[in-house]
Amino acid sequence: MPIREVALDRDVRAQRLLPSAAQLRSVHSLRRAVSVVTLVAIDSGCLLLSVVLVPSVSGLPGLTLWHGLSWLGLLAACAVLTAVAALKGLYGRRYVRHDLRRLLKAWTIAFVITLVLMLAVDPVGIGARYVVVWLLAGVLATGGRYLYDALLSLAYGADGDAPPALLLGDLDACLSALPTLAAYAPSGSVKVVGLVVPPSRRRRDETAYDAPPVVATPDDLRAALLTTGAAEVIIADPAALNGQLQSVMDACRASSVALKILLPGLPDDAAAVSYIPGLDCPLFVVRPRPAGAGSYLIKQALDISVSALLLVVLSPLLLIIAALIKATSPGPAFFVDDRVGTGQRTFRFYKFRTMVAGAHDAQASLEPRNEADGVLFKVRDDPRITGVGRVLRRLSLDELPQLLNVLKRDMSLVGPRALPLRDYKLMEEWQRQRHVMLPGITGLWQVSGRSDLGFDDMVRLDQQYMETWSLKSDLYIMWRTVGAVVRSRGAY
């Protein structure tokens, strides 16, 4: 498959998780919606038909199999089947849902789940006929699905469910790419609905070609996405962008549209190509796709449950630390500051106070002693830090109140570092792209050297974390955090 998708934080981190109104109104979206509804009806209808046929053939009333559950049990079984089939991709594109192994797995899982439910609610009604019902329903549904897809192929062609796409590049490169894209059906097939060609790369006789029309230039890409309802943008000629790569990526990100690059030389197992910003020349890194919303919901649940548990368990320690701070220096026990979080919105950030009262006002006089590069501010022997505060920083205990931020959903346990407004105002625009995820108490920066690393290193580590995020990586970072705290590397 020659097309490689560029990860543009379009999953749970995107600015808009739902498709735009134009995309919802597109012919492709309407066809997909009708297809999903039809497939659900085929699965559920075949199951209901089997429930009626099997007992009737055996000489029993039609709903004897379900006893007191009657229609409630049938609806529950249909709901289970639909949910499992959706998780297995059986309502996706044709080349996916024609996988017999995938069909067999889905029906087997649904059968086991409903069997367990039946045994728990009405064990008397379970018998050999129940197994026969599911076998017959599976055969009927498989046949019905293949018949439906055969009719779709006759009506719309083999690539009738292919997503609409815009092809971007030099006109000759786009025309050359069309047969290449068609040769990689079904998994790589797309329906090119328009070409995006820079004015300097067009030909006067472009209308002579039997090809999709030229609908826009790269400068007008966002408007073209709205008018055409395209779900993908494919770059056929990266050289034609002429320094506009970032604007093309921003347009795709803002429209929740996939960006793909035609790179025939990459291996077949390359899952995605992630763009690393901020370099003198574009750098693309091939890596697995980032996790989707399901894993992110688990991350949120872990954040809330773990932070709440730690606040309860560590409450005696928190009270002792607060008392020590109050007893050794005048001022509040907690330091509350405005920090920049997801979507570049500010939130109230909590820490144990480790400096003298009014330290924030004295920072301007210490700017000449700043030891950090970039926009960060760090002074190893900062005179504002109190004796207790130095110990708290060395052991990272001053970070514990951030568990309240996690509980409030302003932060996560793992994520990019939350930076003060002073640092944010000094950032370049590409560096602010790190604010598409919730900031974390710990992260790659914290376990990779903390204050010993430069600001650009921190931003690149944040970008790496966001592009490769997974539950496994979060657990790994939390495990490494323990070692980083024990070693106290870069903590001052």
C-alpha positions as CSV (number, residue, x, y, z in Angstrom):
1,M,0.0,0.0,0.0
2,P,1.8,3.2,-1.2
3,I,-0.2,5.7,0.9
4,R,1.1,6.6,4.3
5,E,-1.1,8.4,6.7
6,V,0.3,11.4,8.6
7,A,-0.7,11.4,12.3
8,L,-2.1,14.9,12.9
9,D,-3.5,14.4,16.4
10,R,-6.9,13.8,14.8
11,D,-8.1,11.3,17.5
12,V,-8.9,12.3,21.0
13,R,-6.5,15.2,20.8
14,A,-8.1,16.9,17.8
15,Q,-9.6,20.3,18.0
16,R,-12.9,18.8,16.8
17,L,-13.6,15.1,17.4
18,L,-16.8,15.1,15.2
19,P,-16.8,15.6,11.5
20,S,-17.8,18.9,10.0
21,A,-21.3,19.6,8.7
22,A,-20.1,19.5,5.1
23,Q,-18.6,16.1,5.7
24,L,-21.8,14.8,7.2
25,R,-23.8,16.1,4.2
26,S,-21.4,14.6,1.7
27,V,-22.6,11.7,-0.5
28,H,-19.9,9.5,0.9
29,S,-21.1,10.1,4.5
30,L,-24.8,9.5,3.6
31,R,-23.9,6.2,1.8
32,R,-21.8,5.1,4.8
33,A,-24.7,5.8,7.1
34,V,-27.2,3.9,4.9
35,S,-24.8,1.1,4.6
36,V,-24.3,0.8,8.4
37,V,-28.0,0.9,9.0
38,T,-28.6,-1.8,6.4
39,L,-25.9,-4.1,7.8
40,V,-27.3,-3.8,11.3
41,A,-30.7,-4.6,9.9
42,I,-29.3,-7.7,8.1
43,D,-27.6,-9.0,11.3
44,S,-30.5,-8.4,13.6
45,G,-33.1,-9.5,11.0
46,C,-31.3,-12.8,10.4
47,L,-31.1,-13.5,14.2
48,L,-34.8,-12.8,14.7
49,L,-35.6,-14.9,11.7
50,S,-33.6,-17.8,13.1
51,V,-35.4,-17.5,16.5
52,V,-38.7,-17.9,14.7
53,L,-37.6,-20.7,12.2
54,V,-35.8,-23.1,14.5
55,P,-38.5,-23.5,17.2
56,S,-41.2,-23.7,14.4
57,V,-39.3,-26.5,12.6
58,S,-39.0,-28.4,15.9
59,G,-42.8,-28.1,16.5
60,L,-42.6,-25.6,19.3
61,P,-44.1,-22.1,19.6
62,G,-41.9,-19.4,18.1
63,L,-40.8,-17.7,21.3
64,T,-40.6,-20.8,23.5
65,L,-36.8,-20.6,23.2
66,W,-36.7,-17.3,25.1
67,H,-39.3,-18.2,27.8
68,G,-40.2,-15.1,29.9
69,L,-37.7,-12.8,28.2
70,S,-39.6,-12.7,24.9
71,W,-38.9,-9.5,23.0
72,L,-36.7,-8.1,25.7
73,G,-34.3,-11.0,25.3
74,L,-34.3,-10.7,21.6
75,L,-33.5,-7.0,21.7
76,A,-30.7,-7.6,24.2
77,A,-29.2,-10.2,21.9
78,C,-29.4,-7.9,18.9
79,A,-27.7,-5.1,20.9
80,V,-24.9,-7.4,21.9
81,L,-24.4,-8.6,18.3
82,T,-24.4,-5.1,17.0
83,A,-21.9,-3.9,19.5
84,V,-19.5,-6.8,19.0
85,A,-19.8,-6.5,15.2
86,A,-19.0,-2.8,15.4
87,L,-15.9,-3.4,17.5
88,K,-14.7,-6.0,15.0
89,G,-15.1,-3.6,12.1
90,L,-18.0,-5.4,10.4
91,Y,-19.7,-2.1,9.6
92,G,-16.6,-0.7,7.9
93,R,-15.6,-0.8,4.3
94,R,-16.3,-3.8,2.1
95,Y,-12.8,-5.2,2.0
96,V,-12.8,-5.3,5.9
97,R,-16.2,-6.7,6.5
98,H,-15.7,-9.5,4.0
99,D,-13.2,-11.1,6.2
100,L,-14.7,-14.5,7.1
101,R,-12.4,-14.9,10.1
102,R,-13.6,-11.5,11.4
103,L,-17.2,-12.6,10.9
104,L,-16.7,-15.9,12.7
105,K,-15.0,-14.2,15.7
106,A,-17.7,-11.6,16.0
107,W,-20.6,-14.1,16.0
108,T,-18.8,-16.4,18.4
109,I,-18.1,-13.7,20.9
110,A,-21.7,-12.5,20.7
111,F,-23.0,-16.0,21.1
112,V,-20.8,-16.5,24.3
113,I,-21.9,-13.2,25.8
114,T,-25.6,-13.8,25.2
115,L,-25.2,-17.4,26.4
116,V,-23.8,-16.2,29.7
117,L,-26.6,-13.6,30.1
118,M,-29.2,-16.3,29.4
119,L,-27.7,-18.7,31.9
120,A,-27.7,-15.9,34.5
121,V,-31.3,-14.9,33.8
122,D,-33.1,-18.0,32.6
123,P,-31.0,-21.2,32.6
124,V,-34.0,-23.4,32.0
125,G,-34.5,-21.9,28.5
126,I,-31.0,-22.9,27.2
127,G,-30.8,-26.0,25.1
128,A,-29.4,-27.3,21.8
129,R,-31.8,-25.2,19.9
130,Y,-30.1,-22.1,21.1
131,V,-26.8,-23.2,19.4
132,V,-28.7,-24.0,16.2
133,V,-30.3,-20.5,16.3
134,W,-26.9,-18.8,16.3
135,L,-25.4,-21.1,13.6
136,L,-28.4,-20.5,11.3
137,A,-28.3,-16.8,12.0
138,G,-24.6,-16.6,11.2
139,V,-25.0,-18.4,7.9
140,L,-28.0,-16.2,6.9
141,A,-26.3,-13.0,7.9
142,T,-23.1,-13.9,6.0
143,G,-25.1,-14.7,2.9
144,G,-27.2,-11.5,3.3
145,R,-24.0,-9.4,3.7
146,Y,-22.4,-10.8,0.5
147,L,-25.7,-10.3,-1.4
148,Y,-25.9,-6.7,-0.2
149,D,-22.3,-6.0,-1.2
150,A,-22.8,-7.6,-4.6
151,L,-25.7,-5.2,-5.2
152,L,-23.6,-2.3,-4.1
153,S,-20.8,-3.3,-6.5
154,L,-23.3,-3.4,-9.4
155,A,-24.7,0.0,-8.4
156,Y,-21.6,2.0,-7.5
157,G,-18.7,-0.1,-8.7
158,A,-15.9,-1.9,-6.7
159,D,-14.8,1.3,-5.0
160,G,-18.2,2.7,-4.2
161,D,-17.4,3.0,-0.5
162,A,-14.0,4.5,-1.0
163,P,-13.5,7.8,0.9
164,P,-13.6,11.0,-1.3
165,A,-10.1,12.6,-1.5
166,L,-8.3,15.6,-2.8
167,L,-5.0,15.0,-4.7
168,L,-2.4,17.7,-4.1
169,G,0.7,18.4,-6.2
170,D,2.0,19.2,-9.6
171,L,-0.7,18.5,-12.3
172,D,1.5,15.9,-14.1
173,A,2.3,14.2,-10.7
174,C,-1.4,14.1,-9.8
175,L,-2.4,12.6,-13.2
176,S,0.4,10.0,-12.9
177,A,-0.8,9.1,-9.4
178,L,-4.4,8.3,-10.4
179,P,-3.6,4.9,-12.0
180,T,-1.2,4.1,-9.1
181,L,-3.9,4.7,-6.5
182,A,-6.4,2.6,-8.5
183,A,-4.0,-0.3,-8.6
184,Y,-3.9,-0.6,-4.8
185,A,-7.5,-1.5,-4.2
186,P,-9.2,-2.4,-2.1
187,S,-7.4,-1.3,1.1
188,G,-5.7,1.7,-0.5
189,S,-8.5,2.7,-2.9
190,V,-9.8,6.3,-2.8
191,K,-12.2,8.3,-4.9
192,V,-10.4,11.4,-6.1
193,V,-13.0,14.1,-6.3
194,G,-10.7,17.0,-7.1
195,L,-7.1,18.1,-7.6
196,V,-5.3,20.8,-5.6
197,V,-2.6,22.3,-7.8
198,P,-0.4,25.4,-7.3
199,P,-1.0,28.0,-10.0
200,S,2.6,27.8,-11.2
201,R,2.3,24.0,-11.6
202,R,-0.8,23.9,-13.9
203,R,-0.9,23.3,-17.6
204,R,-3.0,25.2,-20.2
205,D,-4.4,22.0,-21.6
206,E,-5.4,20.5,-18.2
207,T,-9.1,20.2,-19.2
208,A,-8.1,17.8,-22.0
209,Y,-7.4,15.1,-19.5
210,D,-10.1,12.7,-18.4
211,A,-9.4,13.4,-14.8
212,P,-11.0,15.0,-11.7
213,P,-11.2,18.8,-12.0
214,V,-8.8,21.2,-10.4
215,V,-10.8,22.6,-7.5
216,A,-8.3,24.7,-5.5
217,T,-4.7,25.8,-4.8
218,P,-3.0,24.9,-1.5
219,D,-3.9,28.4,-0.2
220,D,-7.6,27.6,-0.7
221,L,-7.4,24.0,0.7
222,R,-9.6,24.6,3.7
223,A,-12.4,26.0,1.6
224,A,-12.1,23.2,-0.9
225,L,-12.5,20.6,1.9
226,L,-15.7,22.2,3.0
227,T,-17.2,22.4,-0.5
228,T,-16.2,19.0,-1.6
229,G,-16.8,17.1,1.6
230,A,-13.5,15.3,1.1
231,A,-12.4,13.0,3.9
232,E,-8.7,12.8,2.9
233,V,-6.0,14.8,1.3
234,I,-3.2,12.9,-0.5
235,I,0.0,14.6,-1.4
236,A,1.2,13.2,-4.7
237,D,4.1,15.6,-5.1
238,P,5.7,17.0,-1.9
239,A,8.0,19.3,-4.0
240,A,5.0,21.2,-5.3
241,L,4.2,22.4,-1.8
242,N,7.0,24.9,-2.0
243,G,7.2,25.6,1.8
244,Q,3.4,25.3,2.4
245,L,3.5,21.9,4.1
246,Q,2.7,23.4,7.5
247,S,-0.3,25.3,6.2
248,V,-1.6,22.2,4.5
249,M,-1.3,20.2,7.7
250,D,-3.0,22.9,9.7
251,A,-5.9,23.0,7.2
252,C,-6.3,19.2,7.5
253,R,-6.1,19.3,11.3
254,A,-8.7,22.1,11.6
255,S,-11.1,20.2,9.2
256,S,-10.6,16.8,11.0
257,V,-9.4,15.4,7.6
258,A,-6.8,12.7,7.2
259,L,-3.5,13.8,5.4
260,K,-1.7,11.1,3.4
261,I,1.5,11.1,1.4
262,L,2.1,9.0,-1.7
263,L,5.4,7.2,-0.8
264,P,5.7,4.0,-2.8
265,G,9.2,3.2,-1.4
266,L,8.1,2.7,2.2
267,P,7.6,-0.9,3.5
268,D,4.1,-2.4,3.7
269,D,4.1,-2.6,7.5
270,A,4.5,1.2,7.9
271,A,1.4,2.2,9.8
272,A,1.7,6.0,9.9
273,V,4.1,8.9,9.2
274,S,4.2,11.4,12.0
275,Y,5.4,14.9,11.3
276,I,8.0,16.4,13.7
277,P,7.8,20.3,13.6
278,G,10.3,22.9,14.3
279,L,13.2,21.6,12.2
280,D,15.0,23.3,9.3
281,C,13.6,20.7,6.9
282,P,10.5,18.4,7.3
283,L,11.1,15.2,9.3
284,F,8.7,12.3,9.0
285,V,8.9,9.4,11.4
286,V,7.2,6.1,10.7
287,R,5.6,4.7,13.7
288,P,2.3,3.0,14.8
289,R,-0.8,5.1,14.9
290,P,-1.7,6.8,18.2
291,A,-4.3,5.3,20.4
292,G,-7.9,6.2,19.9
293,A,-10.7,7.5,22.1
294,G,-11.3,4.1,23.8
295,S,-7.9,4.0,25.3
296,Y,-8.1,7.7,26.2
297,L,-11.3,7.1,28.2
298,I,-9.4,4.5,30.2
299,K,-6.6,7.0,30.8
300,Q,-9.1,9.5,32.1
301,A,-10.7,6.9,34.4
302,L,-7.2,6.0,35.7
303,D,-6.4,9.6,36.3
304,I,-9.5,10.2,38.4
305,S,-9.3,7.0,40.4
306,V,-5.6,7.0,41.0
307,S,-5.5,10.7,42.0
308,A,-8.4,10.3,44.3
309,L,-6.8,7.3,45.9
310,L,-3.4,9.0,46.3
311,L,-5.0,12.1,47.9
312,V,-6.7,9.9,50.5
313,V,-3.7,7.7,51.2
314,L,-1.2,10.6,51.2
315,S,-3.4,13.0,53.2
316,P,-1.3,12.6,56.4
317,L,1.9,13.4,54.5
318,L,0.2,16.4,52.8
319,L,-0.8,17.8,56.2
320,I,2.7,17.3,57.6
321,I,4.3,19.1,54.6
322,A,1.8,21.9,54.8
323,A,2.5,22.3,58.6
324,L,6.3,22.4,58.0
325,I,6.0,25.1,55.3
326,K,3.8,27.2,57.6
327,A,6.1,26.7,60.6
328,T,9.4,27.5,58.8
329,S,8.5,30.6,56.6
330,P,5.7,33.1,56.6
331,G,3.1,32.8,53.8
332,P,0.6,30.2,52.6
333,A,1.4,26.5,52.4
334,F,0.3,26.3,48.8
335,F,1.5,28.1,45.7
336,V,-1.3,28.8,43.2
337,D,-0.4,30.0,39.7
338,D,-2.0,30.3,36.3
339,R,-0.7,27.7,33.9
340,V,-1.4,27.0,30.2
341,G,-3.3,23.7,29.6
342,T,-5.0,22.0,26.7
343,G,-6.3,24.2,24.0
344,Q,-4.0,26.9,25.3
345,R,-6.5,27.7,28.0
346,T,-5.3,28.8,31.5
347,F,-6.1,27.0,34.7
348,R,-5.3,27.3,38.4
349,F,-2.2,25.3,39.2
350,Y,-1.4,24.0,42.7
351,K,2.0,23.2,44.3
352,F,3.5,23.3,47.8
353,R,5.2,26.6,48.3
354,T,9.0,26.1,48.1
355,M,10.0,29.8,47.9
356,V,9.6,32.8,50.2
357,A,6.4,34.8,50.0
358,G,6.4,37.2,47.1
359,A,9.1,35.3,45.1
360,H,7.2,35.8,41.9
361,D,7.7,39.6,42.1
362,A,11.4,39.1,42.5
363,Q,11.9,37.0,39.4
364,A,12.5,39.9,37.1
365,S,15.7,40.8,39.1
366,L,17.0,37.3,38.6
367,E,16.5,37.0,34.9
368,P,20.2,37.8,34.2
369,R,21.1,34.7,36.2
370,N,18.8,32.4,34.2
371,E,20.6,29.1,33.4
372,A,18.0,27.6,31.2
373,D,17.9,28.0,27.4
374,G,14.9,28.9,25.4
375,V,11.9,30.3,27.3
376,L,12.4,28.4,30.5
377,F,13.6,30.1,33.7
378,K,15.8,28.1,36.1
379,V,18.5,29.1,38.6
380,R,20.3,26.3,40.3
381,D,21.0,28.2,43.5
382,D,17.9,30.4,43.5
383,P,18.0,32.5,46.7
384,R,14.2,32.6,46.9
385,I,14.0,28.8,47.7
386,T,13.5,28.0,51.4
387,G,15.2,25.2,53.3
388,V,12.1,23.1,53.4
389,G,11.4,24.0,49.8
390,R,14.8,22.7,48.7
391,V,14.1,19.3,50.2
392,L,10.7,19.2,48.7
393,R,12.0,20.0,45.3
394,R,14.8,17.4,45.6
395,L,12.2,14.7,46.4
396,S,9.5,16.1,44.0
397,L,7.1,16.3,47.0
398,D,6.1,19.8,46.0
399,E,4.3,18.4,43.0
400,L,1.8,16.4,45.1
401,P,-1.0,19.1,45.2
402,Q,-1.2,18.7,41.4
403,L,-3.3,15.6,42.2
404,L,-6.1,18.1,42.8
405,N,-5.6,19.4,39.2
406,V,-5.8,15.9,37.9
407,L,-9.0,15.3,39.9
408,K,-10.4,18.6,38.4
409,R,-9.4,17.3,34.9
410,D,-7.1,20.3,34.4
411,M,-4.2,17.9,34.2
412,S,-3.4,14.2,33.8
413,L,-1.0,12.0,35.7
414,V,1.2,11.8,32.5
415,G,1.5,14.4,29.8
416,P,3.5,17.5,28.7
417,R,4.8,19.8,31.4
418,A,2.4,22.6,32.5
419,L,4.3,25.9,31.8
420,P,3.8,29.4,33.4
421,L,2.3,32.2,31.4
422,R,5.7,33.9,31.2
423,D,7.1,30.9,29.3
424,Y,4.1,30.5,27.1
425,K,4.2,34.1,25.9
426,L,7.9,33.7,24.8
427,M,7.1,30.5,22.7
428,E,7.1,30.3,19.0
429,E,3.9,29.2,17.3
430,W,5.1,25.7,16.5
431,Q,6.2,25.2,20.1
432,R,2.6,26.0,21.3
433,Q,1.3,22.9,19.5
434,R,2.3,20.9,22.6
435,H,-0.9,22.3,24.2
436,V,-3.2,19.8,22.4
437,M,-3.1,17.3,25.4
438,L,-3.7,17.7,29.1
439,P,-0.5,18.6,30.9
440,G,0.8,16.0,33.2
441,I,2.4,15.8,36.7
442,T,5.1,13.6,35.1
443,G,6.1,13.0,31.5
444,L,9.0,12.1,29.1
445,W,10.8,15.4,30.0
446,Q,10.7,14.6,33.7
447,V,12.1,11.1,33.3
448,S,14.7,12.1,30.8
449,G,16.7,14.7,32.7
450,R,14.3,17.5,33.7
451,S,16.2,20.8,34.2
452,D,19.3,19.3,32.7
453,L,17.6,19.3,29.3
454,G,17.1,22.3,27.1
455,F,13.8,23.8,26.1
456,D,13.9,22.5,22.5
457,D,14.6,19.0,24.0
458,M,11.6,19.4,26.2
459,V,9.3,20.4,23.3
460,R,10.5,17.5,21.1
461,L,10.0,15.0,24.0
462,D,6.5,16.4,24.4
463,Q,5.8,16.1,20.7
464,Q,7.2,12.5,20.7
465,Y,4.9,11.7,23.6
466,M,1.8,13.1,21.9
467,E,2.5,11.3,18.6
468,T,3.2,7.9,20.2
469,W,0.9,8.1,23.2
470,S,-0.5,4.8,24.5
471,L,-1.6,3.4,27.9
472,K,1.6,1.3,27.8
473,S,3.7,4.4,27.4
474,D,2.0,6.1,30.3
475,L,2.6,3.1,32.6
476,Y,6.2,3.0,31.5
477,I,6.7,6.7,32.2
478,M,5.1,6.4,35.7
479,W,7.5,3.5,36.4
480,R,10.5,5.5,35.3
481,T,9.3,8.5,37.4
482,V,9.9,6.5,40.5
483,G,13.6,6.0,39.5
484,A,13.9,9.7,38.5
485,V,12.6,10.8,41.9
486,V,15.0,8.5,43.7
487,R,18.0,9.7,41.7
488,S,16.8,13.4,41.9
489,R,18.5,14.0,38.5
490,G,17.7,17.5,37.3
491,A,15.6,18.4,40.3
492,Y,16.4,21.9,41.7
